[in-house]
Amino acid sequence: MFDHRYQLASVLLLDPQSSMRHSTRTALLNIGFGEVEAVSDHETFLKKAKSGNFDLVIGDARSGGGDTCKLVRQIRHNELGRNPFVNVIVTLWDASPDHVQSIIDSGADDLISRPMSAKQISERIGGLVRSRKPFIVTGSYIGPERRTIVRGLTVGSHMVVPNSLQAKVENRPDLDATPENISAALGAVNSRKISIYTEQFLRFSSQILILSNEKEQLEQRRVLILEMKQMNKDLEKRISGTEFSHVGALCGALDDLLNRILRSGDMLQEQEKELLMQIPFAIHKGCQELRDSAGLAFDIRDLSAEIKKVGTSGS
């Protein structure tokens, strides 16, 4: 079972149960991993994730002291750790449909039901090396392509992201999670997020405009506005410091308008209706160029080949 090719690869393992943590760590070392950091609680996991570079993260879903699915989402949204594209496996004892769906929605690459054998671990890790699923981006999700999540998305939306585990095992430095490769992949994620938000602004504003003043529909309006506010805040952050930063003024105007409508809780005034059409359209138009590029497939292998070509021509 020992494969020397894994010697350069490292794992961060989270499991609160001592015996399970020990057996999983032993299985990983027997596969050939050169470093396996095994922790029992979320606080220690957070410290390790922030300070270390890992090629694989394995976390048990029932870990005490925190929410493992939340940790995975934070990793994928670049809020935790140094590499949002790190391979992630979640293990679970409760295989109920809702629990499984929560893990899938977090952005994990794979999940394994417990109890699990050393052979299962080895096979799943091998799958991440040989045939990891491409990533996709939606309004709330960043992670491997799942059929239930990506209905309606085209192949052009796929992203082949850095895979440091494959890079080390197969000696493929072009796939490694270098700062340059991570930055390029995050740029593609950013473009897609902005594209999604600007499209959703148009759809949400249209929905708000056709809602009546009845109590039930006013609640629907409130929910839509709160979601628009959240997307608008993230959009403003994503365009800050880019060539589209001028759109930030429109984001500010949209936030003011949405706050005004929330406070009134009444029938929309004519001016509010007009602005609710004009501002999202102006934001949409302001990000047109970026939205056009967001539909292109992203493949880290193509980027690495281009960098290599430029380096060769310049020598």
N, C-alpha and C positions, 0 to 999 in steps of 0.2 A: 504493500500500500504506500510506503514511503516514496515520495517523488522529490528528488533534489531540486527540481525547478522551482519549488515553492519557497526555497530557503531565503530568498530576498524579500518575500512578502510578509506582511504583518496583519494581525487581527486584533480588534478590540471586542471583547466578549462581556456581555452583561447578563448575569443570571443570579438571582438572590439565593437559590438553593445550593448549598455547598457541594453536595455529592454530584448533582447534575453539572454544576460549573466545572468541577474537577474532571468528570468524564468527557465533557465536551472539549475542554482544553487539551486533554490527553489525545483525543481523536484528531484534533487539529495539528498537534505536534507530530503525530504519527503520519499524517498526510504529507508533512514536510515543511510546514510553516516555520520560519526562523524565529518569529516573535509572536507570542500570544499574551496580550494583557487581559487578564480576567478580573472583573470587578463585580461586587455584589450589590451595589446601590447606585441610584441615579446621580447623586452628588459627585461620587468618584468618577462615574462615567462622563459627566459633563466636563470635569477637569481634564481627564485624559483626552476627550474628543477635541477640546479647545487647544491643547498643547501638542498633540501628536499627529503624525501623518500615518494613517492606516489604509490598507488596501481592501479590507473587508471588515464589516461591522456585523456582529451577531447579537441580537437582543431577545430576551424572553418577554413575551407580551404581558405576563403577569408580574413583572418585576415590581417590587414594593418601592414606595417612596416617590413614585412618579408615573407618568403615562408614556409607555414606550412608543406608541403610535405618534404621539406629539413630538417625541425626540426625532423620529424619522422625518416628520414634516419639517422640523426646524433644520435638519441637515439638508434636505432637498431645496428649501427656500433660502439657503446660504445664511442661516441665522445661527448655525452651530457647526463648529469644525472648520477645517481648511479646504475641504473638498466636497461640494454638494453632490458630486456624481459618484461618490464611493459606493461600492457594492454593499448592499444591505440585505441580510436575511433575518426574519423574525420567526422565532419558535413559539408554539402555542399549545396549551392543553385543551382549551375550549375551542372546538372547531365548529361552533354554531355559525350559521350564515351571516348574521350581523357582525359577529366578531371577526370573521374572515374578511368581510367586506371593509371593515374599518382598517385592517392591516393593509389591504390592497390599496385603499384610498390614501394611505399615508405616503405612498411612493416607494415602498419596499420592493426590492427586486424579486424576492421569493419568500415563501413561508413554509415551514416544516412542522407537521403535527408531532407532538410528543406522546409517548416516548419515541425517540429516534435512534437509529443505529449509526455506527461509524460509517457504514457503507452509504447510507442515505446522505449524510453530511458530505462525504467525498463526491458523490454523484452530483449533488446540487451545486457545489462549488465548481466542479468541472464544467457544468453547464454555463455558469457565469463567465468562465474563461473562454469557452468555445463559441457560445451562441447567446450572449446577453441580449435581451430585448432592447430595441432602440427606445429612446425617451420621447415623450410628447409633453406639450405644455397646454393647459387650459386655464380658465380664470382662477381656479383654486387648486389645481393639481400640477405637480412636476414629478415625473417619474417614468418607469417603464410603460410601454404601450399595453393597455388592457382593453379588450374588445368592448367591455361594458362602458368604458369611459370615453373611448375615442370614436364612437359612432359618428359618421359624417365627416371625420377628418380625412384628409388625403395623404397619400404616401409622402407628398412633399412636406408634410408637417413633421416627419420623423427626424430625430436627432441621434446620430451615433456619437456619444459623448466620451470623454476620457475614461479609460478603464485601466487603472494602475495595476490591478491584479493580473489582467491579461498581459499587460506590457512587461511585467516581471517574469511571469511564468513562461511566456512564449518569446521572450527577448525581443519585444516590439516597442522600443523607446518612442516611436511615433504616436503610440496610444497612451503614453503615460500622462498622469495628472500633474503636469508641470504648471507653474503659474501662468505661462503663456497659453497653454491649452485650456486651462480652467477659465481664464479671462475671455477667450474667444467663445467658449461654449456658453458662458454666462451672458455674453453680449447677444447671442442668438436667443437665449431665454428671455432676456429683457425686451428684445424687439417683438417677440411673440406676445408677451404679456401686454405691452402697450397696444399692439394691434387688436387684441381681444377686448381690452377695456374700451377702446374708442368705438368698436363695433357695438358693444353692449350698451354704451351710453345712448346710442341712437335708438336701440330697441327698447330700453327701459323708459326713456323719455316719452316714446310713442305710447307705451303701455300706460304711463301715468296720465297722459292727456286724455285717454278715452275712459278712464275710471270716473264713476259718478261720485256724488257727494254723500252716498249712503254710508252708514257706519262701517259695514263690512268692507266696502271698497276703499274707504279712507284708511283702514288698517293695511290693506294691500299696498296702498300708495306709500304709507309710512315705511313698510318693509322694503319696498323698491328704492326709496330715497336713502334709507340707511345703507343699503348695499351699494348704491351709487357713490355715496360719501366714502365708503371704505375703499372702493376701487379708485376713486378720484385721488385719495390720499396717497395710495401706492403709485399711481400714475405720476403724480407730481414728484415723488421721490425718484422714480426711475428716469425721468427726463431731465432731472436737475444735473447741470454740468455738461449736457450733451448739446448737439446742434439744434435740438428741439426744445431747449429750455425756455424759449419765448412763449411756448404753449402754457407754461406755468401760470401766466397771468390769467389765461382763460380758465384754468383749473381753480384758481382762487375765486373767480367770478361765479363759477358753477357751484362751489362750496357755499358761497354767500347766498345764492339763490335757493339751494336745497335747504339751508338752515332757515331761511325766511318762510318757505313753504311748510317746513316741519313745525315752526312756532305758531303759524296761523291755524293749522288744522282745519281749514275752511275751504270753501270752493276757490279754485284757482282764479286769480285775476287775469285779465287779458294780457297785461304786460308780462306776468309770470309765464303764461302759456307761450307767448312769443319768445321769451328768453329760453324757455325749456326746449324750444326747437332750435334756436339759433346757436346757443353756446355749445351743445354737444356736436352740432354739425361743424362748427368752427374748429373744435378740437380734433374731430375726425379728419377734416381737410388739412389741418396743420401737421398731422402725423402721416400723411398719405405716403410719402417716400419711404418712411420706415416700415409702414404696413405692407408695402409692395415687396420689400425684401424679406419680410417675416415669413412669407409663404414658401420660401426656398428651403429645401432639405439641407440639414447641417450634418456634415460628416467630418469628424476630427481627423480621419485618415487623409482626406483631401487637403485639409489645411496644412497638415504636417508635410505632405508631399510638396505643396506649394512653397512652404518655408525652406525646405531642403533645396528646391529648384532655384530659389532666389539666392540662397547661400552659395550654391555652386556657381551660378552665373557671375556672382560678385567677386569670386576668388581669383 
